[in-house]
Structures are given as C-alpha cells and as structure tokens.
Amino acid sequence: MLVLAPVVALLSSGAAFAAEVASADEAHAMFDRAIAALKSDQAAAVKAFNDDKDKQFRDRDLYVFCFTVPDGNFTAYLSPVLLGTDVRELKLPKDPVGQRAYDAVAKAPDGEVVSIDFQFPKPGTRQPVPKQTLEARVGNQACGVSFYK
C-alpha cells in the first residue's frame, strides 16, 4: 500500500508550485490538449507529459498524469518517483483514490471522459479541499488532469 502522505508533504510545501491555482476551465483545456496529443502520438504525448519544461502540460498546480490499463502503472506524473507505481496503490486517509481513479476509467469506453472527486490540500496548505479529476482512456493509456473546485 502506498499512502500519499509523503507526496502530500512534497506537493503542499509551496516550493513545488506557485501559490496561484489554475481554474477549472484551464484544467479542462489542458485535459483536451492531452487527449488530442494521445490520439495523435501516444509515445510523444507521454514524453511531453513528463517534460517539466512543457508548459502546455504543466501549469502551476495542473499537470497530466497517465497510467496503463490493465496493469495500472504510472507512465506520466508530476514526480518521476511515482513512475512505474500502480495507481491503485495510492490512498488518501480513508479514501482509496487510486483504485477509484483506475476503476472509473478502466470500465469506461475508450475516449469517454469520466471524473472522480476527492479531498486534497492546495499547494502551500495542509487542509484538504474539494478537487476533481477528469480522465479518459485512449488505447491502453488512461490520462487525466486534476483541479481544485
């Protein structure tokens, strides 16, 4: 079991992101760009998602994450530490958020947009607040973008 406490500490430190968080509209736009990139060239898209200098897929608190279906291993994530980790192992206190993220997209038809809601601290804070993830699967890559509501 991989508990997100160390990741929460890292991502909530304030050093990881600027204080400003992106809007839901900006998250939707990034998600749309990511899905279009996946449909065009999956390998190039995943490489771009992992490039910390690629501002079209990393902006303030927004970033694209991907995992493969059916194995669940991350292929793209903000922190390279989680690459290769099974998304289903990610848990927040009292919330198997990784399993929920996997189930939502793995059971959906290819290309269908699904979402999950969860609680997570904003950058620089420790108090969890509502957050939503948009996800879709293109082939064996399930990718998403999360944003604060």
GISULVEN-V291120 format. One record per pair of residues at least 4 apart in sequence whose ideal C-beta (glycine too) atoms are under 8 Angstrom apart, sorted by sequence separation. I is the first residue (numbers start at 1). GAP is how many residues later the second one is. D is the distance in whole Angstrom. If there is no record, write none. Layout:
I&GAP&D / I&GAP&D
This chain:
4&4&5 / 5&4&6 / 6&4&6 / 7&4&6 / 8&4&5 / 9&4&7 / 12&4&8 / 17&4&8 / 22&4&4 / 23&4&7 / 24&4&6 / 25&4&6 / 26&4&6 / 27&4&6 / 28&4&6 / 29&4&7 / 30&4&6 / 31&4&6 / 32&4&6 / 33&4&6 / 34&4&6 / 35&4&6 / 36&4&6 / 37&4&7 / 38&4&5 / 40&4&8 / 41&4&6 / 42&4&6 / 43&4&6 / 44&4&6 / 45&4&6 / 46&4&7 / 47&4&7 / 54&4&6 / 55&4&6 / 58&4&7 / 59&4&8 / 68&4&7 / 81&4&8 / 85&4&6 / 91&4&7 / 96&4&6 / 97&4&6 / 98&4&6 / 99&4&6 / 100&4&6 / 101&4&7 / 102&4&5 / 103&4&6 / 104&4&7 / 108&4&4 / 121&4&5 / 125&4&8 / 137&4&7 / 11&5&5 / 14&5&7 / 22&5&6 / 40&5&7 / 49&5&8 / 58&5&5 / 67&5&5 / 68&5&6 / 77&5&4 / 85&5&8 / 91&5&5 / 92&5&5 / 95&5&8 / 121&5&5 / 122&5&8 / 137&5&4 / 138&5&7 / 10&6&6 / 11&6&7 / 48&6&5 / 51&6&7 / 52&6&6 / 57&6&7 / 58&6&8 / 67&6&6 / 77&6&6 / 91&6&7 / 108&6&5 / 121&6&6 / 136&6&7 / 137&6&8 / 37&7&7 / 38&7&5 / 51&7&8 / 57&7&5 / 67&7&5 / 68&7&6 / 76&7&8 / 90&7&6 / 91&7&6 / 121&7&5 / 122&7&6 / 135&7&6 / 136&7&7 / 22&8&8 / 37&8&4 / 38&8&8 / 48&8&8 / 49&8&5 / 66&8&7 / 67&8&6 / 74&8&5 / 75&8&7 / 88&8&8 / 90&8&3 / 91&8&8 / 120&8&6 / 121&8&7 / 135&8&7 / 136&8&7 / 48&9&6 / 65&9&7 / 66&9&5 / 74&9&5 / 89&9&6 / 105&9&6 / 119&9&4 / 120&9&7 / 135&9&4 / 66&10&4 / 74&10&6 / 88&10&5 / 104&10&4 / 119&10&7 / 134&10&6 / 34&11&7 / 37&11&6 / 65&11&6 / 66&11&8 / 73&11&5 / 74&11&5 / 87&11&5 / 88&11&5 / 90&11&8 / 104&11&7 / 119&11&6 / 120&11&5 / 133&11&5 / 134&11&6 / 64&12&6 / 65&12&5 / 73&12&7 / 74&12&8 / 86&12&8 / 104&12&5 / 118&12&8 / 119&12&7 / 133&12&7 / 134&12&8 / 65&13&7 / 73&13&6 / 74&13&6 / 117&13&6 / 118&13&6 / 133&13&4 / 134&13&8 / 49&14&8 / 63&14&8 / 72&14&4 / 73&14&8 / 87&14&6 / 88&14&5 / 117&14&7 / 118&14&8 / 132&14&7 / 34&15&7 / 49&15&4 / 63&15&4 / 71&15&7 / 72&15&5 / 87&15&5 / 101&15&6 / 117&15&5 / 118&15&7 / 131&15&6 / 132&15&6 / 49&16&8 / 72&16&5 / 100&16&5 / 116&16&7 / 117&16&8 / 131&16&7 / 49&17&6 / 115&17&6 / 116&17&5 / 131&17&5 / 132&17&6 / 100&18&8 / 115&18&6 / 130&18&7 / 131&18&6 / 67&19&8 / 97&19&7 / 115&19&5 / 116&19&7 / 129&19&6 / 130&19&4 / 37&20&8 / 46&20&6 / 58&20&7 / 67&20&4 / 114&20&8 / 115&20&7 / 129&20&8 / 97&21&5 / 113&21&6 / 114&21&5 / 113&22&7 / 114&22&7 / 33&23&6 / 34&23&6 / 95&23&6 / 113&23&5 / 33&24&7 / 95&24&7 / 112&24&6 / 111&25&6 / 112&25&8 / 30&26&7 / 50&26&5 / 92&26&6 / 111&26&7 / 120&26&8 / 122&26&6 / 30&27&7 / 49&27&4 / 50&27&8 / 92&27&7 / 110&27&6 / 111&27&6 / 38&28&8 / 92&28&7 / 108&28&8 / 110&28&7 / 30&29&7 / 46&29&5 / 108&29&7 / 110&29&7 / 34&30&4 / 46&30&5 / 50&30&7 / 72&30&5 / 105&30&4 / 104&31&6 / 105&31&7 / 106&31&7 / 30&32&5 / 101&32&6 / 105&32&5 / 117&32&8 / 26&33&7 / 31&33&8 / 50&33&8 / 69&33&8 / 30&34&7 / 101&34&7 / 27&35&6 / 67&35&7 / 26&36&6 / 69&36&7 / 70&36&7 / 92&36&8 / 106&36&7 / 22&37&6 / 69&37&5 / 105&37&4 / 22&38&5 / 21&39&6 / 22&39&6 / 105&39&7 / 20&40&6 / 21&40&5 / 22&40&5 / 102&40&8 / 18&42&5 / 17&43&6 / 101&43&7 / 17&44&5 / 61&61&7 / 16&62&8 / 61&62&6 / 75&66&7 / 11&67&7 / 76&67&7 / 11&68&8 / 69&68&6 / 10&69&7 / 70&70&8 / 69&71&6 / 7&72&7 / 68&72&5 / 69&72&8 / 68&73&6 / 69&73&5 / 67&74&8 / 68&74&7 / 7&75&7 / 66&75&5 / 67&75&5 / 35&76&8 / 66&76&6 / 66&77&4 / 65&78&7 / 66&78&8 / 64&79&6 / 65&79&6 / 64&80&7 / 65&80&8 / 64&81&6 / 65&81&8 / 31&82&8 / 63&82&7 / 2&83&6 / 62&83&6 / 2&84&8 / 8&84&8 / 62&84&8 / 62&85&6 / 4&86&6 / 61&86&8 / 2&87&4 / 4&87&7 / 61&87&7 / 1&88&6 / 2&88&6 / 3&88&5 / 4&88&6 / 2&89&7 / 1&90&6 / 4&93&8 / 49&94&7 / 46&95&7 / 2&96&8 / 42&96&7 / 45&96&8 / 42&97&6 / 39&99&6 / 42&99&6 / 38&100&4 / 21&101&6 / 35&101&5 / 38&101&8 / 21&102&7 / 31&103&5 / 35&103&6 / 38&103&6 / 19&104&7 / 18&105&8 / 19&105&6 / 31&105&8 / 38&105&6 / 17&106&4 / 28&106&7 / 16&107&6 / 17&107&8 / 27&107&7 / 24&108&8 / 35&108&7 / 12&109&5 / 14&109&6 / 34&109&5 / 12&110&8 / 13&110&8 / 14&110&4 / 12&111&6 / 13&111&7 / 34&111&7 / 8&112&7 / 11&112&7 / 12&112&7 / 8&113&6 / 12&113&6 / 31&113&7 / 12&114&6 / 31&114&4 / 30&115&5 / 28&117&8 / 27&118&5 / 27&119&7 / 27&120&3 / 26&121&8 / 24&123&5 / 23&124&7 / 22&125&6 / 24&125&7 / 21&126&8 / 21&127&5
